[in-house]
Amino acid sequence: MSSQLDFIKQLHGDSPVPYAVISRDFLVLWANDCALHLYPQLGTPGGLAMLLGSEQLEQAKNQSGAFSVTLGGLQHFSASFTPVEDGFLMSVGFTDAESVPIMLPQSIDYIISSLSSRIRHPLSNIFAGASALYQREEIQNDEKLLQLVESINSDSYSMLRFSVDFTAYLRYILGNENFYPEHIDLSDFLTRFVSAAGIITGSVDINIKADIPDSKVIVFADQNAINYALLHVISNCCRFAPDDASIKIKLEADESTAKITVSDNGPGIPADILSKVCEPFFSYDPLGEPLAGCGLGLAIARQAIIRNNGSFVITSAPGKGTTVAISLPIAGENEVTSLKSPAPVADVLRDRFSLMHIILSDSCGNPKP
């Protein structure tokens, strides 16, 4: 059995076609690099089931011999399963772009909105229930019940954060992202951003230091996209922060480019991991914790900046911290007619369901119910 598996690895290990060996229980025993690159779910426990719908899974399990099944999921993927040896199945996967029906933009938007509402609607009821319970005197006087309500609130924020990230991911891969570029003053935006984010990170004893020029630095970009990217970078800095953690945000500009750098003094990222941190569904924890996050934050952050004609570069080394550099083109002076004003700091902090609270809840805790 092992010899046949070794033979398959040698035969298909470097193949440009995605290939995997799967047990009859549909557990992935091995997948080549191409398969893991195209379908990161195959590298997680039960990953194949993430690609298969329940109907397709039952169909596949009831088949014998060679057959084909179209898998659900984010990519259009089809596979052929052939018995290799008792207890094993061999799967060859490939993308068939020509046979994929074109989805109209309005259909895509409907699907994404429907998925989001299916998560957010019950969550709103859970949040309301947790808040009502939290106010009750008997809950406040019972430590175990209080912890339970706070745990419900915390887990609800985790689900809300995933909903936000997954919805954004769907929009980017389906070419249906919300993109509204406007002229914004990065100096003003970052000053307010640091003020609000610094209060939240300060609750876990992490200070944000800012080096921002007084002069205007104007870019033509989607402010929400920049906000989203920076929040995920800050969240990662906080998640892996040492006891003496500090984060520095610096803004520099020349005639053509504005550059935002976010630096921390955390544990750093090994070279073999650094090249993967922006891949969708890839998560990493220096302490070895499996599935540290959903693995979408940095992938979407990079895509958001690239969508704004910018660049997103991460440099890091173990024990020396990590720096994320975001560059955006400067707007021509003659092009600027009006500037978008950032949201007031007080409004961002007062709204416990603001994007800042949602994204940073992963590493800095969340507002009380």
N, C-alpha and C positions, 0 to 999 in steps of 0.2 A: 504494500500500500504506500509506504513512504518512498520506495524507489520510483513508483509511477508518478508521485507528486513531485519528486526531484526532477524527473525527466520533463514534466510539464513546465516547471520553473525554468529549466535550461532552454527549453524550446521557445517559450513565450515571454521570458523575463524582460528582454529588450525590445519586444514587439511594439510597433507604433499603433497596434490595435489593442483596445482594452480587453483584458482577459482575466478570468478568475476561476478558482476551484471552490465549489460550494458543496456542503454536506446535504443529505436528503432532508435535513431539518431547515435548510436554507440559511445556514450560518456560513459566512465567508471564511474559508480556511486559508486562502491566499489570493492576492490580486497583484497584477504587475503595476509598475509605476504609471503607465498610461491610464489604466483603469482608475487608480487612486487619484490621479490628477483630474480626470474628467468627472469622476463620481466620488468625491471625498467621503460620502456616506458609507462606502464599502469598507473604510478603515475603522468604523465604529461598530460596537456590538449591535447586532440586529440591523446592520446597515442596509442589507438588501431589502428588508421589509419596508425601509423608508422609501425605496424606489418603487416597490410594488404596492398597488392597492389591494385591499382584502380580496376582491373578486379575482384579480390576476394571480394573487398568491395561491388561492385555492385551486385555480385552474392549473397552475404550474405543478402543484403538489400531486395532483391527480393524474398527471401525464406520465407516460413511460416512453423510452426511446427518444428520438430526436423530435423536437417541436419548437415552435416560436411563440413568443408572447410579447406584447407591447407593454412596457413598464410605464407607470405613472411617474410623477415627480416633476422636477424642474426642467430636466433635459428630455428631449425626445429620444428615447433609447429603446432599442429592441435587442432581444437576446435569443440564442439557441442553446438549449440544454441537452446534453448527451451523456448517458451513463458511461463513466470511465471505469469504475470498479464498484463493487457492492458497497454502498454507503457513501458514494461520492457522485457528484454531478460536475460536469465541466461546462462553463458558460463562456460564450463568446459574445461580447457586446459591441455595438457600433451605432453611430449616429447616422440617420438617413434623412438628410435635409430635404431631399427632393419629395419625399412622401409626407412631409409635415404640412398640414393645412395651415394657411395663413390666418392668424387671429387678428381681427379688426381691433384698432385701438380702443374703441368703446367697449368691446368684449373684454379686453384685458383689464380695463379700468373697473368694469363691473365685477370681475372675478376677484381682483385685489381688494376692492372695497367690501365685497361680501365676506371674504376671508377675515379681514380686519374686524368687521362688525361682529362676526361670530365669536371672536375672542373678547372684544371690548365690551359688548353688551353684558354678558354674564359677569365680567370683571367689575363693571360699574356697580352691580348689585352686591358683589362681594365686598367692595370697598365701602359701600354705604352701610352694609351690615356690620362690618368690623368697626366702623366709626361709631355706630350706635351702641355696640357692645362696650367699646372702650370708654364711653362716657358714664356707664353705669357704675354706681358705687360698689356693688358687690363684686364687680370685676376688678376694680381698683384695689379692693381689699383682699383679693385672692391672688397671690403671686403666680401660681401655676396657670390660672385662667388668663391673667394678664399677659403672661408670656405666650400663651396659645393665640390670643387675639393679635399680638404683635407679630407672631410668626405668620399668621394668615395674611396680615398686611404686607409683610416683607415678601412672601412668596407671590402675592398678587402683583407687586411691583416687578418681580422677576419675569412674570408672564407678560406684563405690559411692555417691559423693555424688549422682550423677545418679539412681541407683536410688532413693535415699532421697527426693529432691525429687519425682521423677516419681510415685512411689507416693503421697506426701502429696497431690500435685496431683490425682491420680485420685480419691482418697478425698474431697477437698473438692468437686470438681465433680459427683461421683456421690452426694453426700450420705451418705457412709459413713465419715466421719472418726472416728478414735479420740478421744473427748472425755471426759476424766475430771476434772472440776473438784473441787478440795479447798481447804480453807483453808490458805493459805501465808503466811508472813511474808516480804514482799519484801525487807526489810532483811537478814535472814539469807541469803535466796536470792542476792541481788545481791552480798553480801560474798564468798560462796563462788564465785560465778560469776566475779567480777573476779579473784579469786586464781588460779583455774585458767586462765581465758582469758588473763590477763596473762602467765603463764609461757610460753604458746604464742606469743602475739604478740611477746613479748620476744625470742624467737629470731630474729625479723626486725627487731629494733631499733625496735619500736613499743610504747610504754608506754601502759597504761590507767590513768587517774587516776579515783578514785572519790570521790563526795561522797554518802555514805549516812548517814542518821540512825541513832543508837544505839537509838532507840525502835522498837517493832514497828509495821510497816505491813502490816495483814492484808487480803488480798483472797481472794475465792472464785473460783478460776480453775484451769485446767489448767496445771500447772507445766511439762510437756513442751512445750506450745504456746508459752509465754513463752520458754523456753529456746531453742526452735527459731527464733523470731522474732529474738531478740537475737543469736544466733550469725550469722544471715545479715546482719544490720545490721553487726556487727563485721567480718565477712568482706569486705563491700563497702568499709568504711572502710580496711581493710588493703590491699585490691587496688589502690586508687588513691592510696595514701599517698605524700606527698612525703618527702624525705630527713629532714626534721625532724618527722616525723609524731607526733601525739599524739591520743589518744582520751579523752574524758571521759564518764563515766556518772554521772548525778545522779538521785537519788530525792527527790521532794517529795510531800507529802500534806496534804490538808485534811480536813474532816469527811466529805466524800463521794467524793473522788477521789484516787487515787495516780497520780503522773506520773513516768515514767522518760524521761529525755532522754539520747540518745547523740549526742555532737557530735565532729566531727573538723576538722582544719585542711587538708583536701585541696583538690583543684582546684575543687570545686563542680560543680553540674549546671546547664546552660543551661535557661532557662525552657521552651523548646519540647520539651526532653527530659524535664523533671521530671514533666510530666503523664502520661508513658508508662511510667515506671520500674516501676510496680506492675502493668503489664499482663503476662499470661502470655506467655512466650517472647520478650519484648522484652529485648534486651541492648544495652549501650552502653559504649563505651570512649572516654575523652576524647582518646586518642592515635589514634583512628580504626581500631583493631583490629576487624575484623568478627567478629560472633558471639563477643563477649568471654566470655560464659557461656551457660548453658542458658536463662536468663531466667525462672526459676521462683522463685528465692529470696525476693525481696521480695513477689511476688504471694501466695505461701503465707504469708509472715510477716504481711502485712496481714490476710489471711483468718483466720489463727489468732487474732489479737488481736480482730478483730471477733466471732469465734465466742465469745469470752470477754466479750462485751458491752463491749468497749473501743473505743478509737480509735487509728488509726495515721496520723500526719501527718508528711510530709517537707517541710522548708524548706531552700532552698539557693540559692546564687548563685555564678556563676563567680568563682574566686579568693578566695572567702570561706568555703569549707567547707560542710559539710552537717550538719543536725541532724534527727534522727528523734525524735519525741515519741510515746510510748506511754502512753495513759491507761487506767486500770482502776478500776471502782467499788470503794470501800472496803466491806469486810464489816461488818455490824452487830455490835457487841460481844456482844449476846445470842445471836447465831447461832453463835459459835465454840465448838466443843466440843473439837476437837483440831487440831493443826497438822501438816502434812506436812513432814518433815525433808528438806532438800536432800541430794543425794549428797555424800559427803566429797570434798574436793578431790583427795586422793591417789588415790582410786578412779577418778575421772574421768581423771586424767592417766595412771594405770597401764594403763588399758584403751585400747589403741591403736585400738580400733574403737568408742570412745564417740562419741556424736553430736558432741561438741565437736571431737574430732580429725577426724572425717569432714568436717564443714562447713568448718572453718578450714583444711583441707588445700588448699583452692582458692587461698588467698592467703598462708598462713603455712608452707607445706610440710607434709610428713607424717612420721609416725614412721618410723624406719629399719625395713627388713624384719626 
